[in-house]
Amino acid sequence: MRHIVFIVYPGFELLDMSGPASVFTGANRALTARGEPLCYGIELVSATGGPVASSSGVVVQTSGLDHLAGQTIDTLLIVGAERAPLLQAMRHPALRKTLPGQAGKVRRLGSVCTGAFILAALGLLDGHRVATHWDGCAPLAQAFPALNVDAQALYVEDKGCWTSAGVTTGIDMALAMVASDLNAAIAAEVAKRLVLYVRRPGHQSQFSPLLQAQAKADNPFADLIGWIHTHLDARLDVLTLSERVGLSARTFHRRFVAATGETPGRFVERARLDAARLLLTDGVSLKSVAAQVGLFPAARLNETFERRFGISPRLFRDLHAGL
């Protein structure tokens, strides 16, 4: 059994803990269904033990830090929080006294979301490449210059330290851990059980072009962008898109650029390439990827992908498939 410990504190973000924990328990469920022994045991730990309230008001029962003495811990994860409870945790005497010693004994040390600030404050991330919530990347880099903060990655594994970006990316990181511990098939089964749209690799940006554009665009383009996302294999030229929102081609082009900062053609290409990277990471054939993302035939996919990323889609798949 791999002992997974989550460090929580008053005001912690519940999903930072419950999301990854659901992945590990989901892996146990998948193993049980196969007649195989369980792999993970999960424990919630706080400075003093007892009930701890999350920021959403949900209270969890925890063991105290002293309970960890003498235990073999496989993975130690620090969850994140908003600024006030996070600062209190960073300054908590018991956490500052105990965590550095425990960190040196574990196979995997990590954080979810802004939990990286706690590890950084303890000097446990010096010299590492790390990820954290997009809103905390600049403050983390400024406060701890010994860190290499990757503002783009969903999660990062560097020399045994695992750090993830905002909130739900803890699920992606936990799935990567399961794939590493067991296999990609178990991780994929857990992702399916959790009804995830896709297993996201760590190198993917925190924001897809679709989400970025939806955040900036006014209606009707937010709905149009969602439609584009599910119809990447369709004809998505300016005329088709403008007719869908009831505008002339010229008016649509002008308003789309004003709302998203990109031409429709450039935006559609980015969305297609973003989807192509995810499919390639899952090991999908080039021909199938080209058809699914609307860059068919494969020669068109190859040309567009290499022009954008400086690497062929085949080589990208070979490097990243299964990660």
N, C-alpha and C positions, 0 to 999 in steps of 0.2 A: 504493500500500500504506500502510495506517495502522499505524504502529509502536506496538505495545502493550507497555509495560514493567511488569513486576511486580517490586517491591522485596521481597526475602525476606531472612531472617536466621536464625541458629541458633535452633531451637525454634519456628519459625513454624507456623501451622495450615495443613496441606496443602490442605484443601478450600477455604480462602480463595483460593488460587491456582488449583488445578486446576479448580474449578467454573466460574469466569468464563472461564478459558482454554479450556475445552471449548466454551463458548458461541461464542467467537470462531472457533475452528477449525471448529465446526459450521456457522457462517455461511459460511466458506470452502468447506466441502464442498457446501453448498446452492448456492452460486454456481457451482462447478465443474459440478454436475449440470445447470445451466441454460446452460452454455457461456459463462459470464461470467467476467471476470478476478477473481482473489483480492482480498480487501479488507484482510485483517489479517496482520501479521507479529508474532509474539510473542517476547519476550526476557525471560529471568529474570536479574535483576541483584542482586548482593549487595555489601557494602562492599568486600570484597577479591577477589571472584571465586572460582571453583573450586567444589568440592562443598559443599553446605550441607544439614545434616540437619534435617528437619521434626520436629515434636513426636511424630509417629507412627513415627519412625525411617526413613522413606523419604528418601533422599538425592537432591537435584536438582543438576544442573550449572548454574553461573551464570557470567555475565560480571561483571567488576569495574565499579565506578562510573566509573572513568576511561575505560571503553569508550564511555560515553555522550557524551563530549566531541565536539562538532561534529555529532552526529546530530540529525535532526529527529524528535522524539517527539510522537506524537499524544495518547496517553493514558498517564499515569503512575499506577499503583495501588500502594498500600502495603498489604500483607496484615497480618492480626492474629495474636495469640498470647495465651497465658496471661500472668499478671502478671510472672513473673521474666524470661522472654526479652523481653517487651515493654519492661520498664524498661531492660534492657541496650541494646536497639535505640534507645530514646529518648535515651540518653546517648552513643551511639557517635559518636566525633569525626568519622569520615569521612561518616556520614550527615548529621550536623548541618552539616558544611561544604558538602557538595555538593548536597543535596536542595533547599534554598531557591532556589539559582540555577537548577536544572533546572526547578523548578516554575513559574517565571515564563516559561518558554519553551514550555510544552505547551498544547495546546488543551483537554485535560481532565485535571484532577488529581483523584485520588480515593483512597478507602480501602475496605477490606473489613473488617467487624467492628471489632475493637479497633485496627485500623491507624489509626483516627482520632486516637488518643492521640499517635501519632508526628507526624502532621501538625500537631496542636494544639500540641505541644511546640515545634515549629519556627515557630509563629506564622502558619501558612499557612491556618488556618481562622477567624481572628479576624473577627467580624462576620457569619459565615455560619450558616445553619441547617444542622444536621448530624444524622446518625443513627449509632448504634453498637449493639453488643450490649446487650440489655436490662439485663444485670448491670453494665454499665459506664456507663449513662446518668447516674446520680447522681454517681459519682466524676468523670466527664468534666466535667459541669457545674460541680462544686465546684472542680476543679483549674483550669479554664479559663473563668472567668466571661464572657469576651468572646464565647463561643460561645452560640448558641441551640440547645440539644440537644432534638431531637424524639424523645421516648421511645416514640412510637407507630409512626412510619413504618418501613416495610421498607427503603426507601432514599430519599435526598433529593438532588435536583440544585439547587444554588443558586449562581448566578453562576459557572458553570463548574466548581464543585467537586461531585463526586459522592461520597457516603458511604453505606454500607449498614449494616444492623443485623447480627445474628449469622449467621455462617457461610454457610448456604445462601442467604441473601438476596443474596449477591454474584452468584449466578446470575440472580436477578431483575433486579438492576441491570445486569448485562452484557446481558441480553436487551433491556432498555430502550435501552441504547446502540446495539445492533444495529438496533433498530427506528428509532431516530433517524438512524443513519448510512445505512441501506439502506431498509427498509420493514417494516411490521408482518407482512407475509406471510412474509418470511425469518425473522423472529424467531419466529413461530408454528411454522414448520417445524423450527427448531432445538429449540424446546421439546418438540415432538412426538418428535423423534429422541432427546432426553434422557429421554423417558418421564416428563415432568413432568405432574402432575395438572392444573395450570392455570398460566398466566402471571399472576403476582401484581403488581398495580400498587403503586407506591410508597406511596400513601396508605393501603393496608391496614395494619391493626394487626399488630405482630409476633406476636400470639397471637390465633387465632380463638377464638370462644366455645367451640367444640368442644374445642380443645386445652386451653384453660384449665380447662374442666370435667373433662376426662379426667385432668389433672394433680392435681386435688383429690379426685376421686371415688374411692371404694372400689368394688371389684366388688360387685354385677354392673353398676353404672352405667357404668363405663368402656366395657364392651362394648355396653351399650345406647346410649350416646352415639355410638359408631362406627356403629351400625345406623341411628340417626336421621340421621346425616350422609348416608347413601346412600338414604334413604327420605323426603326432605323433601316429596315430592309425595304422601305417604300420609297417612292419618288419624293424627294424633299427639296425641290427647287423653289425659287422665290415665288413663282406663279402658283404652285400647289399650296404653299404655306399661306400666301396672301389670300387666296380664295377661301381657305379654311377659316380665316378670321374676318372675312368680309371687307377687305380693303383692296385698293388697287395695288399693283406690284410696287409702284414707285413709293406710294405712301407707306406701305408695309415695310419696305426696305429702310426708309428713313426713320420710322418710329422704332423698329427693332434695334437698329444701331444705337439710337438714343437711349433705349431702355436697357440694353445688355452690354453695350460697348463693343460689339462685334457685328460684322455682317452676317446675314443668315447663312451664307455659304461657309464661312469660317466656323461658325458655331456648330453647324451640322457635322462638319468634318471632325471637329474636336470631340463631339459626342460619339461619333462612330469609332474614332480611334481609342477613346476611353473604354468603350464597350469591347473593342477588339482586344485590348490588353487583358481585360478580365477573362475573356474566353481563352486566350492563349495561355494564361496562367493555369487554367483548368485543363490544358493539354488538348484542346479542340483542334481539329485539322484546319489547315489554312483555307481549304476550299469551303468548309462549313462556316468558318469565321467570316470570310469574305461575303458569303451569302446572307448571314444573319445580320451583319452591320451595314449592308448596302454598299460594299466596296468590291463588287464582283465584276470581273473575274479575279482570281487570286493575284494576277499580275498587277492589277490596280491597287489591291490591298498592299502588296509588297512595295510598290512605288510610293504610295501615300505614307505608309508607316515609316519607311526608311527616311523619307524626306523630313518627317516630323521628329523622329527620335534618334536618327543616326544609326539605326541598327535594323537588321531585317526581322520581320515577324517570326521567321523560323528560328533564328538565333535567340530572339527574346523568349520564345516558348521553351527552347532547350534550357535556357538559364533559369527560368522562373516556374515552369510547370511543376506542380506538386508542392510548392513552398507554402 
